[in-house]
Amino acid sequence: MNSSEPTSLFVVPTPIGNLEDITLRALHILKSVNLILAEDTRKSGILTKHYEIDKPLNSFHIFNEHQKVAGLIKRMKDGETMALVSDAGTPGISDPGFLLVRACLSEGLKIECLPGPTAFVPALVKSGFPTDRFVFEGFLPHKKGKHTLLKKLAEEERTIVLYESPHRLEKTLEQMIEFFGEQRLVSVSRELTKVHEETFTGPLTEVLAHFHKEKVRGEIVIVIDGKKE
């Protein structure tokens, strides 16, 4: 692909909480494209309204991306430029985006991915666990295969990074105790960059006890210390 070709799709990371974390380049791109593809137009609308971005928002999420890709590709081939955003963070990282990016590449359309927020990075750095080598697993399976994966991860020597929803946090920590042992160190971060940001680090039993005290809110990042030799 010729680098001088115009870009058809910009993958634009958006703040994971604090709206001030948007980059100047991201704002410029969002103001210049023909269309913004948003995981949730209501949530992205808060961002665009805050920064006075007057561009149409089109819904693009996990439940409709298969149906929409072909039409979006045609529009880009006809000359439209688009920006892909998720509710928070970098699109494609445990969020919609992979299918559209792959389709653009298949059709020879130029893509640019801007650097920017990703929730697991600050959680990983704040954990105090080794960051030179780590494995990112995203969300664990809800049911089938979860125990098998946890058993495998229990032997992983690199730092492990997971995403989890607040209502499944306690259950997941309980299952981790079963496979990792009570004293494996873990760091749980929630509400990153927001007013009620919290990171609690310690042995699994202490972390479970801490989050058992009150109802957990916000998106969760779990960082697990790797198995020691």
N, C-alpha and C positions, 0 to 999 in steps of 0.2 A: 504493500500500500504506500502510495506517495505521501510523504509528510506534508506536502503543500496542499493536499486536498482539503476542502472544508470539512469541519467536524459535523457529523450528523447527530451524535448522541453524547451528551455530557453526563457522566455519573457524578452527582453532587452530594457529598456528605453534608448533613445538617446537624445542628446541636443536639446532644443527648439530653439536654436539660436547659442550661443557661443559654438564652438566645444570643448573648454577646460572643459566644464561641464560634459563630459563623465567620468565614474568611471573606476578605474583600473581593477576592476572585470569585468565590461562590456567589456573592451578591451580584457581581457584574454579569456572570453567566445567566443567573435566573432572570435578570432583567432584559437579557438580549435574545433569549430563545423564543421560538414561536409557541411552544407548548411545554408545560411542566407535568410530568407523570408522577403522581403522588400515591403512596400506599393508602393514605386516608386523607382525602381532600380537606376535611374539617380541621385536622391537626396541622397539615401543611398550610392551610389558610391562615392560621394564627401567625405563622412565620412570615408569609408573604404580606399580610396586612401590616404587621409590625414594621417591616422594612419598605412598605409602599411599593410592592412589586405587583404591577398590574398585568399579569399574564394568565391565560386560561389554565386551570388545573383539571387534569383528566385522571380518573381513578385507574390505578394499575396495581393490583395486589395478587396474593397467592391464589385467590379463587377465580380470577378472570384473566390472568396473564397468558394462559395457553390460547384463549380465544382472541386476544387483542394483538398478539405479536405480529401476525401477518399484515394486519391493517396498518399498524404503526410503521413497519418496515416500508410498505408502499408509500406512505406519506413522506418518510425520510428520503426515499429514492426520488420523490417528486420535488425535493428541495427544502422541506421543512426541517428545522432544527429543534431538538428536544433535550430537556434536562430530566434525568431520573432521580427522584429523591425518595427516601423512606420516611417513616414516622420520626426516626431519630438515628443518627449515626450514618455509616456508609452502606449504601444499597448493595445487596448481594452478600453481605455478611449476616447470615441467618435472617435474611430479608429478601423480598423479590428482587430480581435483577439479572440473575444468571441466564435465563432463557432469552431475554431481549439482547443481552450482550453477545451471546453465542450466535443469535440470528443475524445481528449486525455484522459480525465478523464473517459469517458465511456468505453474506451478500456484498462484502467488500466495502461496507460503510465505515467511516472513520469514527473511532470512539476516543474520548478523553475521560480519564478518571481523576478527579481532583483529590488531593490529600485532605484529610480532615478527621473529625471525631469518630471514634469507634470505642464502644463502652469497655471492651475487655482490656484495652491498653492501660488506662489509669488504674483499673482494678488490679491488674498484674503487677504494675510498678509499685502500688501501695501495699501489696501483700508482703513484701520483703523476701519473697521466695526467688530462687534463681530465674533470671529472665534471658539468659544467653541461649537457652534451649527450652522450648515449651511446646505443648500440643494443644490445639484449640478444637474442642469437640462440639461446640454449639449447644443446642438443646438435646438432652438425653431423650431416648424414646419414651413415650408415655407409659407403655405397658410392655408389649412384646419386644424382647431383646434387651431390656434395660438391665436386668440382672447379669446377663452375659457380658454386656459392655462394661458394667462396673467391675466385674470380676477381672476382666482384661486390664482395665485402667489401674486396678490396685497394684499391678506389677510394673506400671510405667515409672521409669526413673526420672523423666523430665517433668517439669511443672505442668499441671493440667488446668485448663481454663474451660469453664462451662457457663452456659446461660440457664436460668431457671425462672419460672413464674413464681410470684409470692405465695400463692395458695398451694404450691407443691414443694416449697422449700423444706418444711419440716420432714415430710415423708422422704425426700431425697437424702437429707442429712442422716436420717435413721438408717436408710439402706446403705449409705456410705460407711457408717459405723460397722455394719455387718461385714462388709467386704474389705475395708481399709484398716479397721481396728479403731478403738476409742481414742488413741493418742496421735493419730495422724493429724498433722497441722493443716488447717484450712482457713481461708480468708474469704469472708462474704461481704460484698459491697452492694449497696442499694442506693437509689436516688442520686446517682453520681451527677455532680455539678449543680444539684438543686439545693434548696434551702435545708432540707432534712437529710442531706447526704450522710451516710454512715458506713463505716468499715469496721468489722469485728473479726479479729484474728486469734486463733488459739487451737487447742486440741478439739477434735470433732465433738466430744461430749459437752465441752464448755460452749461451743458455738451453738449447738442445738439448744442448750438450756437458755442461752441468751435470747434467741429468736422465738422461744416458746412463751416468753413472758407477755408478749403483746402481739396484736395483729400486724402482720408484715405487709407493707405497701411498697409499691415501686418495682421497677425491673431489677432483677438480681444477677450478679456475676459471682460465680464461685471459683476460687482459685485454690488448688490443692497442691501441697508440697509433694514432690516426687518421692518414690520409694527409695530409701537409703540402702546401700549395699551392706 
